[in-house]
Amino acid sequence: MNSIRVNSLRESKLQNWKFVCILLITLMVNLPINAGAQSGEQDKTIDSKMQAEVIDSVSQALNEVYVFPEVAKEMEKYLRQQYGEGKYKNLTSLREFTHKLTNDLQEISHDKHLGMEFMSDEMLLRFEGNTLTDEEKKNELEERRRDNFCFKEIKLLEGNIGYLDLRCFEEATDAGVTAIAAMNFLAYADAIIFDLRQNGGGDPSMIQLISSYLFKEPVHLNNLYFPKSDSIAQYWTHAYVQGPRLTDVDVYVLTSNYTFSGAEEFTYNLKNLKRGIIIGEVTGGGANWWDYKIFKNLNVGIHLPFGRAINPITGTNWEGTGITPDIEVPQEKALQTAHKEALKKLLGKTTDEIRKKSLTWSMETLDALLNPAKVDVELMKKYSGKYGPRNITLENGELYYQREERPKYKMVPLSADTFVFDEVKYFRLKFVSDSTGKVTEVVGLYDDGHTDSSSRTSD
């Protein structure tokens, strides 16, 4: 099986979801932040009667649609209890009230996709007809194109390690060409790092497309279950992709506590299919599929989860728990850690001596950047000075290197006398001392084996 199996309900929900996301983004970008203070359009004064109407409407929607019916009943009971005990009586702002209800709903459900918000009359008017004008569609698409459909950076790291910084999963219908170009750029990398540390989710069609490059045969990625219709949508990789597949390369996925929803699905799929090593922080924990329901007479909208992911291997998902990485490190260290892991694995495979030296060089540099050697400040003071065109300075307890008018770089100790650079990884600097301990020269070391030296000319 190699295609999406989606029923008509799923298709209509998906189209509505896309429309809502596009319009919400458009509206929030175009409306000034302080508009409410000037016109009153960004808030509405409410009383106890309207609070009850909001709770009634939300409770009905939850009981009709919410992905966990029993939890919907618990949420309704909790909201009515809070209302009955007067917990909302001092809230006269509709904006603040919806914010409080969101917190209360999540207190029971722990569902980060579930939430409410105030909708101004202007927003409601633009939602009428459930469509965008041709001009709005054009502007929205142009905005996404200028953002390169969330493909922020793609490059090759030292050791021929591919790197892709992806900030969301756009719909493949629009962003497929960009995704194909990215995957073809990475086609001859020896390993790939997918950076999802700033990825909050997106469309499953892009997850399918990218994942399809990583497997030889069609693979069952995920299921979405919709309790109301008791139906399941299956997601499989595609039988055909444009360009080479990357089935024999090691894959690493970087995560943070911001990694959420669709980004978690991509991560969870690869982890359970044993196709990727996850490195970073525990993810956000959102596995439910949501729709957007509007209560026009109340100026309220609600993000309403109506389906949930069911992984074909685990039979469950990551909702509320997130995904625990295989290697758990702070997100700021995830890239260097993944790069080092990739190099180490490649080093264990290669038999070419020149390649081994190159990989070892890169690993040593990453080791130093992750865990710098300890160098006494008094020794660093001895290193400070001019060495022909090279100038070494000690600033706030750290050494900096600058050659003539070129950029200044922070020096990271590999050992007591040898330093590496994060920005210039092919180069190192070694200090040479005479028999009395006086520093007499610096030697530039290069990853291709050649060296150059500069004698000390002044302190």
C-alpha positions as CSV (number, residue, x, y, z in Angstrom):
1,M,0.0,0.0,0.0
2,N,1.6,3.3,-1.0
3,S,-1.0,6.1,-1.0
4,I,-3.0,8.0,1.6
5,R,-6.3,6.3,2.5
6,V,-8.5,9.2,3.4
7,N,-12.3,9.2,3.5
8,S,-14.5,12.1,2.4
9,L,-14.9,13.3,6.0
10,R,-11.2,13.5,6.4
11,E,-10.8,15.5,3.2
12,S,-13.5,18.0,4.1
13,K,-12.0,18.5,7.6
14,L,-8.5,18.9,6.1
15,Q,-9.7,21.6,3.7
16,N,-11.5,23.4,6.5
17,W,-8.4,23.2,8.7
18,K,-6.2,24.6,5.9
19,F,-8.6,27.5,5.4
20,V,-8.8,28.3,9.1
21,C,-5.0,28.3,9.5
22,I,-4.4,30.5,6.4
23,L,-7.1,33.0,7.4
24,L,-6.1,33.2,11.1
25,I,-2.5,33.9,10.1
26,T,-3.6,36.5,7.6
27,L,-5.8,38.3,10.1
28,M,-3.3,38.2,13.0
29,V,-0.6,39.6,10.8
30,N,-2.8,42.4,9.4
31,L,-4.4,43.5,12.7
32,P,-2.4,46.0,14.9
33,I,-1.5,44.7,18.3
34,N,-2.9,47.7,20.1
35,A,-6.1,47.9,18.0
36,G,-8.2,46.8,21.0
37,A,-7.1,49.7,23.1
38,Q,-8.1,52.1,20.4
39,S,-11.3,50.7,19.0
40,G,-12.6,48.1,21.4
41,E,-12.7,45.6,18.6
42,Q,-10.1,43.4,20.3
43,D,-12.2,42.7,23.4
44,K,-15.8,42.6,24.6
45,T,-17.3,43.2,28.0
46,I,-19.3,40.2,29.3
47,D,-21.5,39.3,32.3
48,S,-22.4,36.1,34.1
49,K,-25.2,35.3,31.7
50,M,-22.9,35.4,28.7
51,Q,-20.3,33.3,30.6
52,A,-23.0,30.7,31.0
53,E,-23.9,30.9,27.3
54,V,-20.2,30.4,26.3
55,I,-19.9,27.4,28.6
56,D,-23.1,25.9,27.3
57,S,-21.9,26.3,23.7
58,V,-18.4,25.0,24.3
59,S,-19.7,22.0,26.3
60,Q,-22.1,21.0,23.5
61,A,-19.3,21.2,20.9
62,L,-17.0,19.2,23.1
63,N,-19.5,16.4,23.6
64,E,-20.3,16.3,19.9
65,V,-16.8,16.3,18.5
66,Y,-14.0,16.0,21.1
67,V,-11.7,13.1,20.4
68,F,-12.1,11.6,23.9
69,P,-15.9,11.6,24.8
70,E,-15.4,10.7,28.4
71,V,-12.9,13.5,28.8
72,A,-15.3,15.9,27.2
73,K,-17.9,15.1,29.9
74,E,-15.2,15.7,32.6
75,M,-14.3,19.1,31.1
76,E,-18.0,20.1,30.9
77,K,-18.4,19.1,34.6
78,Y,-15.3,21.1,35.6
79,L,-16.3,24.3,33.8
80,R,-19.8,24.2,35.3
81,Q,-18.4,23.6,38.7
82,Q,-16.0,26.5,38.4
83,Y,-18.8,28.7,37.2
84,G,-21.1,27.6,40.0
85,E,-18.5,28.3,42.6
86,G,-18.1,31.8,41.3
87,K,-14.5,31.3,40.0
88,Y,-15.3,33.4,36.8
89,K,-17.4,36.2,38.4
90,N,-14.7,38.8,38.3
91,L,-13.9,38.2,34.6
92,T,-15.7,40.9,32.6
93,S,-13.3,40.7,29.6
94,L,-14.2,38.1,27.0
95,R,-10.6,37.8,26.0
96,E,-9.5,37.0,29.6
97,F,-12.5,34.7,30.0
98,T,-11.5,32.6,27.0
99,H,-8.0,32.5,28.2
100,K,-9.1,31.2,31.6
101,L,-11.4,28.6,30.0
102,T,-8.5,27.4,27.9
103,N,-6.4,26.9,31.0
104,D,-9.3,25.0,32.7
105,L,-9.9,22.8,29.7
106,Q,-6.3,21.9,29.5
107,E,-6.2,21.3,33.3
108,I,-8.5,18.3,32.7
109,S,-7.6,17.2,29.2
110,H,-3.8,18.0,29.1
111,D,-4.5,18.6,25.4
112,K,-2.3,21.3,24.1
113,H,-4.2,21.5,20.8
114,L,-7.4,22.4,22.7
115,G,-8.0,26.1,23.3
116,M,-10.3,29.1,23.0
117,E,-9.9,32.6,21.9
118,F,-11.8,35.9,21.4
119,M,-12.7,36.8,17.8
120,S,-13.4,40.4,16.9
121,D,-16.3,41.4,14.6
122,E,-13.8,42.0,11.8
123,M,-12.4,38.5,12.1
124,L,-15.9,37.1,12.1
125,L,-16.9,39.0,9.0
126,R,-13.9,37.7,7.1
127,F,-14.7,34.2,8.1
128,E,-18.2,34.4,6.6
129,G,-18.6,32.2,3.5
130,N,-15.7,30.0,4.7
131,T,-13.5,31.3,1.9
132,L,-10.7,33.7,1.0
133,T,-10.9,36.2,-1.8
134,D,-8.6,35.5,-4.8
135,E,-6.4,38.4,-3.6
136,E,-6.1,37.0,-0.1
137,K,-5.2,33.6,-1.5
138,K,-2.6,35.1,-3.7
139,N,-1.1,37.2,-0.8
140,E,-1.1,34.2,1.5
141,L,0.7,32.0,-1.0
142,E,3.3,34.8,-1.7
143,E,3.9,35.1,2.0
144,R,4.6,31.4,2.4
145,R,6.8,31.4,-0.7
146,R,8.9,34.3,0.8
147,D,9.3,32.1,3.8
148,N,10.5,29.3,1.5
149,F,7.7,27.1,2.9
150,C,9.6,26.8,6.2
151,F,12.7,25.4,4.6
152,K,15.1,27.7,6.5
153,E,18.6,26.3,5.9
154,I,20.1,23.4,4.0
155,K,23.9,22.7,3.9
156,L,26.6,20.1,4.2
157,L,28.5,19.9,7.5
158,E,32.0,18.7,7.9
159,G,32.3,15.0,7.1
160,N,29.6,15.3,4.3
161,I,26.8,15.3,6.9
162,G,23.6,16.8,5.4
163,Y,21.7,19.4,7.5
164,L,18.1,20.6,7.0
165,D,16.5,23.2,9.3
166,L,12.8,22.8,8.8
167,R,10.4,25.2,10.7
168,C,7.1,23.6,9.8
169,F,5.6,21.0,7.4
170,E,3.7,22.9,4.7
171,E,1.2,21.2,2.4
172,A,3.0,19.3,-0.3
173,T,0.7,20.6,-3.0
174,D,2.4,24.0,-2.6
175,A,5.7,23.2,-1.1
176,G,6.5,19.9,-2.8
177,V,8.9,21.4,-5.3
178,T,10.9,23.0,-2.5
179,A,11.0,19.7,-0.5
180,I,12.1,17.7,-3.6
181,A,14.8,20.2,-4.3
182,A,16.0,20.0,-0.6
183,M,16.0,16.2,-0.6
184,N,17.9,16.1,-3.9
185,F,20.5,18.5,-2.5
186,L,21.1,16.0,0.3
187,A,21.1,13.0,-2.0
188,Y,24.8,12.2,-1.7
189,A,25.3,13.1,2.0
190,D,26.7,10.3,4.2
191,A,24.2,11.1,6.9
192,I,21.3,13.6,7.4
193,I,20.3,15.7,10.3
194,F,16.7,17.0,10.4
195,D,16.5,20.0,12.7
196,L,13.0,20.3,14.1
197,R,13.9,22.3,17.2
198,Q,11.8,25.2,16.0
199,N,9.1,23.2,14.2
200,G,5.6,23.5,15.6
201,G,3.9,21.1,13.2
202,G,2.0,21.2,9.9
203,D,0.5,19.1,7.2
204,P,0.9,15.3,7.0
205,S,1.3,15.3,3.2
206,M,4.8,16.9,3.7
207,I,5.7,14.4,6.4
208,Q,4.8,11.6,3.8
209,L,6.8,13.2,1.1
210,I,10.0,13.7,3.0
211,S,9.7,10.3,4.7
212,S,9.3,8.6,1.4
213,Y,12.9,9.4,0.5
214,L,14.1,7.5,3.5
215,F,12.7,4.1,2.8
216,K,13.1,1.6,-0.1
217,E,9.6,0.1,0.0
218,P,6.3,1.7,1.0
219,V,6.0,2.0,4.7
220,H,3.0,2.5,7.0
221,L,3.8,5.7,8.8
222,N,0.7,6.6,10.9
223,N,-3.0,6.3,11.4
224,L,-5.5,9.0,12.3
225,Y,-8.7,7.8,14.1
226,F,-11.9,9.9,14.1
227,P,-14.2,8.7,16.9
228,K,-17.3,10.5,15.7
229,S,-17.4,8.6,12.3
230,D,-15.5,5.6,13.7
231,S,-13.1,5.9,10.7
232,I,-9.4,5.7,10.1
233,A,-7.1,7.5,7.7
234,Q,-3.9,5.6,6.9
235,Y,-0.7,7.3,5.9
236,W,2.0,5.5,3.9
237,T,5.2,6.6,2.2
238,H,5.0,7.1,-1.6
239,A,6.1,4.3,-4.0
240,Y,7.8,6.9,-6.2
241,V,9.9,10.0,-5.5
242,Q,11.7,12.4,-7.8
243,G,15.4,11.8,-7.5
244,P,17.5,9.3,-5.5
245,R,16.3,7.8,-2.3
246,L,18.4,8.1,0.8
247,T,17.8,4.7,2.2
248,D,21.3,3.8,3.3
249,V,22.3,6.9,5.2
250,D,22.0,7.4,8.9
251,V,19.3,9.9,10.0
252,Y,19.2,12.1,13.1
253,V,16.3,14.3,14.3
254,L,16.9,17.3,16.5
255,T,14.1,18.2,19.0
256,S,13.3,20.7,21.7
257,N,10.3,21.3,24.0
258,Y,8.9,23.5,21.2
259,T,8.8,20.6,18.7
260,F,5.1,19.9,18.4
261,S,2.3,18.1,16.6
262,G,3.2,17.2,13.0
263,A,6.9,17.6,13.8
264,E,6.4,15.1,16.6
265,E,4.7,12.7,14.2
266,F,7.7,12.8,11.9
267,T,10.0,12.2,14.9
268,Y,7.8,9.5,16.4
269,N,7.4,7.7,13.1
270,L,11.2,7.5,12.4
271,K,11.9,6.5,16.0
272,N,9.5,3.6,16.0
273,L,10.5,2.5,12.5
274,K,14.1,2.5,13.8
275,R,15.0,4.8,11.0
276,G,16.4,7.8,13.0
277,I,18.2,8.7,16.2
278,I,16.4,11.4,18.1
279,I,18.7,13.9,19.9
280,G,17.7,16.9,22.0
281,E,14.8,17.6,24.5
282,V,11.5,15.9,25.2
283,T,9.0,17.3,22.7
284,G,5.8,19.2,23.4
285,G,3.3,16.4,23.4
286,G,0.5,17.1,20.9
287,A,-0.9,14.2,18.9
288,N,-4.5,15.2,18.3
289,W,-5.9,16.5,15.0
290,W,-8.0,19.6,15.4
291,D,-10.7,21.7,13.7
292,Y,-11.8,25.2,14.3
293,K,-15.3,26.0,15.4
294,I,-16.7,29.5,15.6
295,F,-19.6,30.7,17.8
296,K,-20.4,33.9,15.9
297,N,-23.0,35.2,18.3
298,L,-20.5,34.9,21.1
299,N,-17.4,36.2,19.4
300,V,-15.6,33.0,20.4
301,G,-13.6,30.4,18.5
302,I,-12.3,27.1,19.7
303,H,-9.5,24.8,18.5
304,L,-11.3,21.5,18.8
305,P,-9.4,18.2,18.5
306,F,-11.6,15.6,16.7
307,G,-9.1,12.9,15.8
308,R,-6.0,11.3,17.2
309,A,-2.9,9.6,15.9
310,I,-2.5,5.9,16.4
311,N,1.0,4.6,15.4
312,P,0.8,1.2,13.7
313,I,3.7,-0.1,15.7
314,T,3.0,1.2,19.2
315,G,-0.8,1.3,19.0
316,T,-0.6,4.7,20.7
317,N,0.9,8.2,20.3
318,W,2.8,10.9,22.1
319,E,-0.2,13.0,23.4
320,G,0.6,14.6,26.7
321,T,3.9,12.9,27.2
322,G,6.0,14.1,24.2
323,I,8.8,12.0,22.7
324,T,11.8,11.2,24.8
325,P,15.0,11.5,22.7
326,D,17.4,8.6,22.3
327,I,20.1,11.0,23.4
328,E,18.8,13.7,25.7
329,V,20.8,16.9,25.7
330,P,19.8,20.6,26.0
331,Q,18.6,21.8,22.6
332,E,21.5,24.2,22.1
333,K,23.9,21.2,22.1
334,A,21.7,19.0,20.0
335,L,23.3,19.8,16.6
336,Q,26.9,19.4,17.7
337,T,25.9,16.2,19.5
338,A,24.2,14.8,16.4
339,H,27.1,15.8,14.2
340,K,29.5,14.1,16.4
341,E,27.4,10.9,16.5
342,A,27.2,10.9,12.8
343,L,30.9,11.3,12.4
344,K,31.6,8.5,14.9
345,K,29.4,6.1,13.1
346,L,31.0,6.9,9.8
347,L,34.4,6.5,11.3
348,G,33.5,3.0,12.3
349,K,32.5,2.1,8.8
350,T,35.2,3.6,6.6
351,T,38.4,1.8,5.7
352,D,40.0,4.7,3.7
353,E,42.8,6.2,5.8
354,I,42.5,9.6,4.3
355,R,38.8,9.7,5.1
356,K,39.5,8.4,8.6
357,K,41.9,11.3,9.3
358,S,39.4,13.8,8.0
359,L,36.6,12.4,10.2
360,T,38.9,12.2,13.2
361,W,39.8,15.9,12.7
362,S,36.1,16.9,12.6
363,M,35.3,14.7,15.7
364,E,38.1,16.3,17.7
365,T,36.9,19.7,16.8
366,L,33.3,18.9,17.9
367,D,34.6,17.3,21.1
368,A,36.4,20.6,21.9
369,L,33.4,22.7,21.1
370,L,31.1,20.5,23.3
371,N,33.6,20.0,26.2
372,P,36.5,22.5,26.0
373,A,39.7,21.7,27.7
374,K,40.5,23.6,30.9
375,V,43.3,26.2,30.4
376,D,44.7,28.3,33.3
377,V,44.2,32.0,32.8
378,E,47.8,32.7,33.6
379,L,48.8,30.5,30.7
380,M,46.4,32.3,28.4
381,K,48.0,35.5,29.4
382,K,51.3,34.2,28.1
383,Y,49.7,33.3,24.8
384,S,48.4,36.9,24.3
385,G,50.5,38.9,21.9
386,K,51.4,39.6,18.3
387,Y,52.8,36.9,16.0
388,G,53.6,38.6,12.7
389,P,50.2,39.1,11.0
390,R,48.4,37.1,13.8
391,N,47.1,38.8,16.9
392,I,46.0,37.0,20.0
393,T,44.1,38.9,22.7
394,L,42.7,37.9,26.1
395,E,39.2,39.2,26.7
396,N,37.0,38.4,29.7
397,G,39.0,35.2,30.4
398,E,38.9,33.9,26.8
399,L,41.4,34.1,23.9
400,Y,40.5,35.6,20.6
401,Y,42.4,35.2,17.3
402,Q,42.5,37.7,14.4
403,R,44.7,37.8,11.4
404,E,45.3,41.3,10.0
405,E,42.0,42.8,9.0
406,R,40.1,39.5,8.9
407,P,37.2,38.7,11.4
408,K,38.0,38.0,15.0
409,Y,37.3,34.5,16.2
410,K,36.9,33.0,19.7
411,M,39.5,30.3,20.4
412,V,38.2,27.1,22.0
413,P,40.8,24.9,23.8
414,L,41.4,21.4,22.4
415,S,44.3,21.0,24.8
416,A,46.5,23.3,26.9
417,D,48.4,24.6,23.8
418,T,46.0,23.9,20.8
419,F,42.8,25.7,20.0
420,V,40.0,25.2,17.5
421,F,37.4,27.6,16.1
422,D,33.7,27.1,15.7
423,E,33.5,29.3,12.6
424,V,36.6,27.9,10.8
425,K,36.7,24.2,11.5
426,Y,39.4,23.4,9.0
427,F,41.9,25.4,11.0
428,R,43.6,25.1,14.4
429,L,46.3,27.1,16.2
430,K,49.1,25.6,18.3
431,F,51.3,27.6,20.7
432,V,55.0,26.7,20.8
433,S,57.2,27.4,23.8
434,D,61.0,27.2,24.3
435,S,62.8,25.3,27.1
436,T,62.2,28.2,29.5
437,G,58.5,28.2,29.0
438,K,58.4,31.4,26.9
439,V,55.9,31.3,24.1
440,T,57.9,31.9,20.9
441,E,55.5,31.1,18.0
442,V,52.2,29.9,16.8
443,V,51.6,27.2,14.2
444,G,48.6,27.0,12.0
445,L,47.3,23.5,11.6
446,Y,45.1,22.6,8.6
447,D,42.8,19.6,8.0
448,D,44.7,18.7,4.8
449,G,47.9,18.2,6.8
450,H,49.9,21.3,5.9
451,T,51.1,23.9,8.5
452,D,52.4,27.4,8.7
453,S,54.0,29.3,11.5
454,S,54.4,32.9,12.8
455,S,57.1,33.9,15.3
456,R,56.2,36.1,18.2
457,T,56.9,39.8,17.4
458,S,55.6,41.5,20.6
459,D,53.6,41.0,23.8
